[in-house]
């Protein structure tokens, strides 16, 4: 297992431990049942890998939409980058609704609110977002592609453990879709980045 994958697994375990509801005390990431009240009510075909992936992916998608909205507000943006940002926003917004719906169905509504971006792969820091906001259209075109490639790579790495270890068929299908779609977009973005003047 490479260092990045191990880091993601450790971060994921810590996040799963933070999903306490109803005032339950936080437990250490190494304990087998990080959230007894949630695991007691969630369906039998949903495991910790499912809840961790769904919770983390909500925040991850939300930042991708934020990045897209930042560049879509700029003049002088490369039209191909503008089209890509529109596509990302259109694809990920309904997925957030789906992910939040699953948490609600599993008795974990609101669990995503504790998902801090710093422990998720590919998430931009406040400083990186500020750079994107401050950039002119031409600079933002390149910066958006560079940042979104990293962001997508993080999402792909987050989805792999779900495909391998998840229990819920719907969640596993979404995770595989994230891997397929975002890997394809990474290739497109690299090609586009190479063509920018």
Helices and strands as residue ranges (DSSP letters): H 3-17, H 36-41, H 48-72, H 79-105, G 111-114, G 117-119, H 126-134, H 137-165, H 169-195
